[in-house]
Amino acid sequence: MSRIRVAYTAGAAIGPELFRFYRSMGINLKQFYGQTETCAYVCLQPDGQIKFDSVGQPAPGVEIRIADNGEVLVKGPMLLKEYYKRPDATAESINADGYFMTGDAGFLDEDGHLKIIDRAKDVGKLSNGAMFAPNYIENKLKFFQHIKEVVCFGHERDMVCAFVNIDVSAVGNWAERRGIAYSGYADLAGKPEVLELIRECVEQINADLVHDTMVADSQIHRFLVLHKELDPDDDELTRTRKVRRNFVAEKYKVLIDALYEGKANQFIETEVKFEDGRRGKVSADLKIIDAKTFPIVKKAA
């Protein structure tokens, strides 16, 4: 690796800690953004202008617009002319102004760096009209070593609330170092010390979100730590560990209602499937935590 002069990361975002690790080794690692239709050439980070949460500035010759729904639109000499013998697909992907519709939602910050926040089709709106990008918030939280999975809710609601799954290995080690005894996942997830640990993580993300005008309203107001891990065997995740958001919302409707009704706790009993095929039930009285939110920072005109 000592011979590497520059390295790029693309695709799904990597965590800030991993980014810092490689750069601390002297590797000039930078973010890169593009798609097949753009010959993988849309944005890159210039030397000396590295941001862990951006994909860089538009490359030379590339124009970027942000549509009203937050979708990133790009134009430039690198753009495909058309899909081979697919005029219908071409018309669906390139608008009347000649911009390619990437399908990604994002925004340009004050330095002209593009931040990708979600797939455009997954972006909703809060009841006040502000953008709600659940994957963006969830991924920020999952960068914490103690958090394994997050599901955020907020579309057409007045605030964002969340379910959190702890990483039982990381939190278990954390608890053992502090002499906190526990008997299993549900017991550990309900410990007051663990709830405080997760609250600190949530509030760190809220403090970060407040500086991004497009998503500042998406700070998490209330959350709970689930009594079980979301599991593909219980149909809560796909086999590639993507959250089945609608299924989870229906299955745990009583918990979502409790979050938005201002309750301090909620009892739930859930059917689970064990590895040997047997079925059983796990129950818990879940404590609902209020997280600190921060006043939105208004940009100077």
Residue pairs with C-beta under 8 A, 6 or more apart in sequence:
1 25
1 27
2 26
4 27
4 28
5 28
6 28
6 30
7 22
7 27
7 28
7 29
7 30
8 29
8 30
8 31
8 32
8 44
9 19
9 29
9 30
9 31
9 32
10 31
10 32
10 33
10 34
10 40
13 31
13 53
13 116
13 139
15 143
16 52
16 53
16 143
17 143
19 29
19 52
20 52
22 29
23 29
23 50
28 47
30 44
30 45
30 47
30 50
30 56
31 43
31 44
31 45
31 50
31 51
31 54
31 55
31 56
32 40
32 43
32 44
32 45
32 55
32 56
33 42
33 43
33 44
33 55
33 56
33 114
33 116
34 40
34 41
34 42
34 43
35 42
35 102
37 79
37 80
37 93
37 100
38 74
38 76
38 78
38 79
38 80
38 100
39 78
39 80
41 59
41 62
41 76
41 78
42 55
42 58
42 59
42 62
42 64
42 74
42 76
42 78
42 102
42 114
43 55
43 56
43 57
43 58
43 59
43 62
43 64
43 113
43 114
44 55
44 56
44 57
44 59
45 51
45 54
45 55
45 56
45 57
45 113
46 56
46 57
49 56
49 57
49 111
49 113
51 111
51 113
53 115
54 109
54 113
54 114
54 115
55 113
55 114
55 115
55 116
56 113
56 114
57 111
57 112
57 113
57 114
58 64
58 112
58 114
59 76
59 78
61 76
61 77
61 78
62 74
62 75
62 76
62 78
63 74
63 75
63 76
63 99
64 72
64 73
64 74
64 108
64 114
65 72
65 73
65 74
65 75
65 99
66 72
66 73
66 106
66 107
66 108
67 73
67 101
69 105
69 120
69 123
70 105
70 106
70 107
70 117
70 120
70 123
70 131
70 133
70 214
71 101
71 102
71 103
71 104
71 105
71 120
72 102
72 104
72 105
72 106
72 114
72 116
72 120
73 95
73 99
73 100
73 101
73 102
74 99
74 100
74 102
75 97
75 98
75 99
75 100
79 94
79 98
79 100
80 100
82 90
82 94
83 89
83 90
83 93
92 101
93 100
93 101
94 100
94 101
95 101
102 120
103 119
103 120
103 121
104 116
104 118
104 119
104 120
105 116
105 117
105 118
105 119
105 120
105 122
105 123
105 131
105 133
106 114
106 115
106 116
106 117
107 114
107 115
107 117
107 212
107 213
107 214
108 114
108 115
109 115
109 212
110 299
115 212
117 123
117 131
117 133
117 135
117 136
117 214
117 215
118 133
118 134
118 135
118 136
119 135
122 133
122 134
122 135
123 131
123 132
123 133
124 132
124 134
124 154
124 155
124 156
125 131
125 132
125 155
125 156
126 132
126 154
126 155
126 156
126 157
126 158
126 159
126 160
126 217
126 218
127 156
127 157
127 158
128 158
128 217
130 215
130 216
130 217
130 218
131 214
131 215
131 217
131 218
132 154
132 155
132 160
132 217
132 218
133 215
133 218
134 151
134 152
134 153
134 154
134 155
134 245
136 215
136 218
137 150
137 152
137 160
137 162
137 205
137 209
137 215
137 218
137 220
138 150
138 151
138 152
138 162
138 243
140 205
140 208
140 209
141 147
141 150
141 162
141 164
141 201
141 202
141 205
142 148
142 149
142 150
144 201
145 167
145 170
146 166
146 167
146 170
146 171
146 174
146 197
146 198
146 201
147 164
147 165
147 166
147 167
147 198
147 201
148 165
148 166
148 167
148 168
148 229
149 164
149 165
149 229
149 230
149 237
149 243
150 162
150 163
150 164
150 165
151 162
151 163
151 230
151 243
151 245
151 248
152 160
152 161
152 162
152 218
152 220
153 160
153 161
153 162
153 249
153 256
153 259
154 160
154 161
154 218
157 260
159 221
159 222
159 260
160 218
160 219
160 220
160 221
161 220
161 221
161 222
161 223
161 256
161 259
161 260
162 202
162 220
162 222
162 223
162 224
163 223
163 224
163 225
163 226
163 248
163 252
163 255
164 198
164 202
164 223
164 224
164 225
164 226
165 225
165 226
165 229
165 230
166 185
166 188
166 189
166 194
166 198
166 225
168 185
168 188
168 229
171 188
171 194
171 197
172 182
172 188
174 197
175 181
175 182
175 188
175 191
175 193
175 194
178 193
180 191
180 193
180 194
182 188
182 191
185 227
185 228
185 229
186 227
186 228
186 282
186 284
188 194
189 225
189 226
189 227
190 225
190 227
190 284
190 286
190 287
194 225
195 225
195 287
195 289
198 223
198 225
198 289
199 223
199 289
199 291
202 220
202 223
202 289
202 291
203 291
203 292
205 219
205 220
206 219
206 220
206 291
206 292
206 293
206 294
207 294
209 215
209 216
209 218
209 219
210 216
210 219
210 293
210 294
210 295
210 296
210 297
211 297
213 296
213 297
213 299
216 296
216 297
217 296
219 291
219 293
219 294
220 291
220 293
221 290
221 291
221 293
222 259
222 260
222 288
222 289
222 290
222 291
223 259
223 288
223 289
223 291
224 255
224 258
224 259
224 266
224 286
224 287
224 288
224 289
225 286
226 252
226 286
227 268
227 270
227 282
227 283
227 284
227 286
228 234
228 270
228 272
228 282
230 236
230 237
230 243
230 248
231 237
231 272
231 273
232 238
232 239
232 241
233 273
233 275
234 271
234 272
234 273
235 244
235 247
236 243
236 244
236 247
236 248
236 251
237 243
237 244
238 244
249 256
251 270
252 268
254 266
254 268
255 266
255 268
255 286
258 265
258 266
258 288
259 288
263 288
264 287
264 288
265 285
265 286
265 287
265 288
266 285
266 286
266 288
267 283
267 284
267 285
267 286
268 283
268 284
268 286
269 281
269 282
269 283
270 281
270 282
270 283
271 279
271 280
271 281
272 279
272 280
272 281
272 282
273 279
274 280
